[in-house]
Amino acid sequence: MALKDFSAQDHAAITTLGSEFATAEVVGCALGFWLDQKWGTSPWGIILGAVAGFALGMYIILRAVRELDRQNKNDKQVQK
């Protein structure tokens, strides 16, 4: 299956998803770092923050994929 050409809207959606994933990861690491500084638990806070940020980022991506799949199913039903 060949990929179709991406529109400007597709590029914007992909960029937004990437930015949201990166933001979740950075916020998780920053929160973990802050907790490490506050409680002296280095490196466990930043490790847990990175894992939590990754999990949140994956949730964001999976939610977007489900929405796109739902839109594609609706588009196919309308075309029939």
MDAnalysis code that builds the backbone (N, CA, C; Angstrom):
import MDAnalysis as mda
import numpy as np

u = mda.Universe.empty(240, n_residues=80, atom_resindex=np.repeat(np.arange(80), 3), trajectory=True)
u.add_TopologyAttr("name", ["N", "CA", "C"] * 80)
u.add_TopologyAttr("resid", np.arange(1, 81))
u.add_TopologyAttr("resname", ["MET", "ALA", "LEU", "LYS", "ASP", "PHE", "SER", "ALA", "GLN", "ASP", "HIS", "ALA", "ALA", "ILE", "THR", "THR", "LEU", "GLY", "SER", "GLU", "PHE", "ALA", "THR", "ALA", "GLU", "VAL", "VAL", "GLY", "CYS", "ALA", "LEU", "GLY", "PHE", "TRP", "LEU", "ASP", "GLN", "LYS", "TRP", "GLY", "THR", "SER", "PRO", "TRP", "GLY", "ILE", "ILE", "LEU", "GLY", "ALA", "VAL", "ALA", "GLY", "PHE", "ALA", "LEU", "GLY", "MET", "TYR", "ILE", "ILE", "LEU", "ARG", "ALA", "VAL", "ARG", "GLU", "LEU", "ASP", "ARG", "GLN", "ASN", "LYS", "ASN", "ASP", "LYS", "GLN", "VAL", "GLN", "LYS"])
u.atoms.positions = np.array([
    [0.841, -1.174, 0.000],
    [0.000, 0.000, 0.000],
    [0.889, 1.242, 0.000],
    [0.695, 2.084, -0.964],
    [1.481, 3.315, -1.073],
    [0.836, 4.409, -0.243],
    [1.669, 5.250, 0.301],
    [1.157, 6.379, 1.060],
    [0.692, 7.472, 0.119],
    [-0.416, 8.081, 0.472],
    [-0.896, 9.200, -0.339],
    [-0.068, 10.432, -0.022],
    [-0.179, 11.434, -0.865],
    [0.508, 12.699, -0.595],
    [-0.137, 13.357, 0.620],
    [0.701, 13.940, 1.452],
    [0.196, 14.600, 2.647],
    [-0.168, 16.045, 2.331],
    [-1.296, 16.468, 2.860],
    [-1.718, 17.855, 2.701],
    [-1.083, 18.696, 3.814],
    [-1.252, 19.990, 3.713],
    [-0.741, 20.880, 4.755],
    [-1.424, 20.591, 6.089],
    [-2.693, 20.217, 6.045],
    [-3.425, 19.877, 7.260],
    [-2.850, 18.606, 7.893],
    [-2.464, 17.622, 7.061],
    [-1.838, 16.402, 7.573],
    [-0.508, 16.713, 8.244],
    [0.281, 17.572, 7.620],
    [1.573, 17.962, 8.205],
    [1.367, 18.668, 9.546],
    [0.364, 19.518, 9.625],
    [0.089, 20.225, 10.874],
    [-0.325, 19.249, 11.969],
    [-1.147, 18.267, 11.627],
    [-1.588, 17.279, 12.607],
    [-0.419, 16.439, 13.108],
    [0.465, 16.029, 12.202],
    [1.632, 15.231, 12.585],
    [2.562, 16.042, 13.478],
    [2.785, 17.291, 13.130],
    [3.646, 18.161, 13.929],
    [3.047, 18.394, 15.308],
    [1.740, 18.585, 15.374],
    [1.071, 18.797, 16.650],
    [1.203, 17.568, 17.540],
    [1.008, 16.389, 16.971],
    [1.151, 15.159, 17.758],
    [2.571, 15.010, 18.293],
    [3.553, 15.280, 17.469],
    [4.940, 15.201, 17.908],
    [5.242, 16.183, 19.024],
    [4.711, 17.378, 18.890],
    [4.925, 18.403, 19.924],
    [4.248, 18.022, 21.235],
    [3.036, 17.465, 21.142],
    [2.333, 17.058, 22.357],
    [3.066, 15.918, 23.052],
    [3.595, 14.969, 22.284],
    [4.347, 13.862, 22.868],
    [5.603, 14.390, 23.563],
    [6.335, 15.258, 22.889],
    [7.564, 15.812, 23.470],
    [7.264, 16.631, 24.718],
    [6.184, 17.393, 24.695],
    [5.808, 18.198, 25.854],
    [5.488, 17.317, 27.052],
    [4.747, 16.237, 26.826],
    [4.421, 15.313, 27.916],
    [5.694, 14.728, 28.519],
    [6.642, 14.368, 27.672],
    [7.901, 13.790, 28.144],
    [8.723, 14.811, 28.935],
    [8.816, 16.024, 28.444],
    [9.588, 17.067, 29.126],
    [8.951, 17.422, 30.465],
    [7.636, 17.551, 30.501],
    [6.952, 17.882, 31.750],
    [7.132, 16.755, 32.765],
    [7.021, 15.502, 32.314],
    [7.231, 14.376, 33.220],
    [8.632, 14.361, 33.794],
    [9.630, 14.578, 32.958],
    [11.023, 14.613, 33.432],
    [11.267, 15.796, 34.367],
    [10.700, 16.940, 34.037],
    [10.878, 18.125, 34.886],
    [10.231, 17.910, 36.251],
    [9.050, 17.335, 36.266],
    [8.388, 17.054, 37.535],
    [9.198, 16.035, 38.344],
    [9.698, 15.004, 37.679],
    [10.538, 14.024, 38.363],
    [11.812, 14.637, 38.910],
    [12.429, 15.532, 38.152],
    [13.630, 16.221, 38.603],
    [13.333, 17.075, 39.833],
    [12.211, 17.788, 39.790],
    [11.815, 18.624, 40.912],
    [11.589, 17.774, 42.170],
    [10.907, 16.620, 41.991],
    [10.687, 15.734, 43.131],
    [12.003, 15.178, 43.663],
    [12.936, 14.851, 42.771],
    [14.262, 14.388, 43.205],
    [14.965, 15.447, 44.038],
    [14.872, 16.696, 43.626],
    [15.509, 17.787, 44.361],
    [14.846, 18.002, 45.727],
    [13.528, 17.867, 45.743],
    [12.777, 18.106, 46.976],
    [12.977, 16.984, 47.992],
    [12.931, 15.735, 47.524],
    [12.975, 14.592, 48.432],
    [14.329, 13.888, 48.464],
    [15.254, 14.254, 47.595],
    [16.567, 13.622, 47.560],
    [16.523, 12.166, 47.126],
    [15.682, 11.864, 46.152],
    [15.502, 10.477, 45.708],
    [16.162, 10.203, 44.362],
    [17.099, 11.010, 43.972],
    [17.731, 10.893, 42.657],
    [18.256, 9.485, 42.432],
    [18.068, 8.914, 41.308],
    [17.443, 9.309, 40.051],
    [16.016, 8.804, 39.884],
    [15.388, 8.292, 40.961],
    [14.095, 7.623, 40.807],
    [12.974, 8.549, 40.372],
    [12.965, 9.760, 40.820],
    [11.909, 10.687, 40.423],
    [11.944, 10.984, 38.937],
    [13.133, 11.233, 38.421],
    [13.230, 11.549, 36.991],
    [12.934, 10.313, 36.133],
    [13.295, 9.138, 36.617],
    [12.971, 7.906, 35.874],
    [11.464, 7.703, 35.839],
    [10.824, 7.825, 36.993],
    [9.367, 7.679, 37.026],
    [8.669, 8.786, 36.229],
    [9.212, 9.988, 36.278],
    [8.647, 11.084, 35.493],
    [8.764, 10.830, 33.998],
    [9.904, 10.271, 33.582],
    [10.094, 9.959, 32.159],
    [9.128, 8.868, 31.714],
    [8.940, 7.852, 32.559],
    [7.999, 6.771, 32.224],
    [6.571, 7.304, 32.168],
    [6.208, 8.137, 33.136],
    [4.863, 8.712, 33.147],
    [4.654, 9.632, 31.942],
    [5.660, 10.416, 31.585],
    [5.556, 11.289, 30.413],
    [5.418, 10.492, 29.129],
    [6.172, 9.387, 29.032],
    [6.059, 8.523, 27.853],
    [4.665, 7.910, 27.766],
    [4.151, 7.431, 28.906],
    [2.810, 6.840, 28.920],
    [1.754, 7.867, 28.515],
    [1.867, 9.073, 29.021],
    [0.925, 10.128, 28.651],
    [1.040, 10.469, 27.167],
    [2.260, 10.551, 26.658],
    [2.457, 10.821, 25.238],
    [1.853, 9.736, 24.359],
    [2.021, 8.486, 24.755],
    [1.430, 7.380, 23.984],
    [-0.091, 7.432, 24.039],
    [-0.642, 7.799, 25.196],
    [-2.085, 7.942, 25.318],
    [-2.603, 9.016, 24.358],
    [-1.896, 10.128, 24.285],
    [-2.289, 11.215, 23.387],
    [-2.284, 10.739, 21.940],
    [-1.241, 10.015, 21.551],
    [-1.143, 9.525, 20.177],
    [-2.230, 8.505, 19.879],
    [-2.451, 7.556, 20.786],
    [-3.477, 6.537, 20.563],
    [-4.866, 7.142, 20.489],
    [-5.129, 8.165, 21.301],
    [-6.424, 8.852, 21.240],
    [-6.612, 9.517, 19.872],
    [-5.560, 10.127, 19.352],
    [-5.643, 10.771, 18.041],
    [-5.848, 9.743, 16.935],
    [-5.185, 8.588, 17.048],
    [-5.347, 7.538, 16.045],
    [-6.776, 7.003, 16.051],
    [-7.339, 6.804, 17.250],
    [-8.730, 6.349, 17.328],
    [-9.675, 7.353, 16.688],
    [-9.429, 8.637, 16.908],
    [-10.275, 9.671, 16.317],
    [-10.157, 9.675, 14.787],
    [-8.938, 9.546, 14.281],
    [-8.753, 9.491, 12.823],
    [-9.420, 8.260, 12.228],
    [-9.343, 7.125, 12.922],
    [-9.984, 5.901, 12.446],
    [-11.499, 6.077, 12.410],
    [-12.038, 6.719, 13.441],
    [-13.476, 6.978, 13.482],
    [-13.891, 7.893, 12.329],
    [-13.081, 8.920, 12.042],
    [-13.390, 9.825, 10.945],
    [-13.335, 9.100, 9.601],
    [-12.342, 8.228, 9.415],
    [-12.225, 7.483, 8.163],
    [-13.413, 6.552, 7.957],
    [-13.868, 5.905, 9.023],
    [-15.046, 5.022, 8.913],
    [-16.281, 5.830, 8.544],
    [-16.436, 7.015, 9.142],
    [-17.586, 7.860, 8.824],
    [-17.515, 8.339, 7.375],
    [-16.321, 8.688, 6.887],
    [-16.153, 9.139, 5.512],
    [-16.511, 8.021, 4.529],
    [-16.104, 6.795, 4.837],
    [-16.404, 5.673, 3.952],
    [-17.885, 5.383, 3.924],
    [-18.574, 5.538, 5.065],
    [-20.005, 5.305, 5.098],
    [-20.748, 6.369, 4.295],
    [-20.282, 7.603, 4.330],
    [-20.915, 8.692, 3.591],
    [-20.731, 8.484, 2.092],
    [-19.586, 7.940, 1.678],
    [-19.291, 7.763, 0.259],
    [-20.117, 6.630, -0.354],
    [-20.610, 5.704, 0.446],
    [-21.382, 4.562, -0.094],
    [-22.740, 4.963, -0.537],
])
